[in-house]
């Protein structure tokens, strides 16, 4: 409620101020920009909360399909490129060839959401520096690592990342709601995967997502 109340308070305050008396066109434009910014923030927060609540049901009810790791990662990159055309994220190998025969069983929409969140965070906190994605297959598991060169995370803050609304002190001035990582962690857990973070302040962060391979004839999770 605190996170929702903040942008609402700003929106109402700016509207009241603008309507209090006649103002110049420039002042009205500034008020509308603030209202638009806070409305966008509120919309993003509500959408993230809805997604977080949607993944909190029984994993047995989750609709899954068998897909290749290659198709998932390529689709994620295409969607992310639409959201952030200037991103500096790239794969360190040709995933379309290397992982076209490695399969997972998953809810495509949820995993796309999870990986786009990770891609977005890596680019957002790297200030335009290159972000590398590497994929390794071993012991019937797929390990996807997203490595940035950003501001990093303090050691004491890493265990707090899955907590909704938690934001480290060094990212307070960067856009975000504090829901993306908790949502991603929940999605990975629903797929019986693992979510790990390795980070060093002012040097960068590596997020590692590990998912079990699906073998033909395997039982659903």
PyMOL commands that set and color helices and strands:
alter all, ss='L'
color gray80, all
select helices_A, chain A and resi 2-20+25-54+59-61+69-83+95-98+108-124+155-158+169-171+180-190
alter helices_A, ss='H'
color red, helices_A
select strands_A, chain A and resi 65-68+89-91+103-106+131-138+141-147+194-200+204-212
alter strands_A, ss='S'
color yellow, strands_A
deselect
rebuild
show_as cartoon
